[in-house]
Structures are given as C-alpha cells and as structure tokens.
Amino acid sequence: MGDVDLQSEQEPLKEEYETDPDAAQITLRATGEEQDDVRSCSVDIGRAIYEAELHEGAGGPGAAACSGDLLLGALAACSQLTAQAVAENFGLDVDVSVTAAGDLDLRGTLGINEDVPVGFENVRLDVTVTGDIDQETRAALQKYTERYCVVYQTLTGSSTPETNWEFE
C-alpha cells in the first residue's frame, strides 16, 4: 500500500456527493485529431495527450498503441486501480496486477468478410492478487472490484455510445 490514506481522501467526497448528488456528475472527454500520417492520431484527454495508430495488421505503422490497445489498457488500469482501492478499504495488504487481453479477427475491421464481427469477440481479464486473504474476502474483493470498475461495467452493461456527426 502507498503513503496515501485512500479512505481519508474519499470520505469528504462521499459526504459531498451524498448531500449534493449533482456534484458527483462529471463528463470525461477525449478528442482524436488527425496527424500528418492518416494512419495515426493524437488523443487529448485534457490532462495528457496520447498517440494512437492503426494496428499494423490494418495497415498502420505498429509503433504506437492502437485503439484496441487503449481499450484493453483502460480496462486493465480501471480494474487494477479499483481492486487496489477495494483492497485498501478492506484493510488488506495485497498487491494487484491485471492483464486484459482480447481476440479479434482483422477481416471484420477491414471489410473482407461481412460475417466476421468488427471488434473484440472475446475479452479476458486476468487478475492476480498477492497476499494472505481468506476465501470469503477473496470473493468480496472480486465482487466489489467488478461492481465498481467503471470500464468493466461499461463493457459488460448495456451502454451504447450515442453518435453525433457534423459535416462542415
């Protein structure tokens, strides 16, 4: 565990959100902008800028993360951070590592075969918890991590992106 007392950091936020639910409403935003090479873009999240490229299997250079890497990275990061926060709130002295992997068939995204789905067909999340915890606590750690992980819940839930196209 780190030097930060997460419960102390979260407690005033929880109190504020209970008394003022509107304060808990946030909007996260990411903007993709074309680079000089049509196979790459910059992704600006307001606090950092990431480079993304088409996967080399789709004609990209293969030097930076593809959008699938970013999606799996978001799932791994959210799951790891959520599990670590849940563990800390349980008072557990554990280390958590997470690997997210996904299988896709590039024939779908390249439009080669209309019967092949576009996107991940299978996504796996492997979570390793190192530390001494009993079986009941293990089950609770898994339950609450999956329940409170924003990316996991978004991927497993029924949220469908709303699109708005503007042509100028």
Sequence and secondary structure as in RCSB ss.txt:
>XXXX:A:sequence
MGDVDLQSEQEPLKEEYETDPDAAQITLRATGEEQDDVRSCSVDIGRAIYEAELHEGAGGPGAAACSGDLLLGAL
AACSQLTAQAVAENFGLDVDVSVTAAGDLDLRGTLGINEDVPVGFENVRLDVTVTGDIDQETRAALQKYTERYCV
VYQTLTGSSTPETNWEFE
>XXXX:A:secstr
  SS HHHHHHHHHHHHHH GGGG      EEEE SSTTEEEEE SS EEEEE  GGGT  SSSB HHHHHHHHH
HHHHHHHHHHHHHHTT   EEEEEEEEE  HHHHTTS TTS SS SEEEEEEEEES   HHHHHHHHHHHHHH H
HHHHHHS           
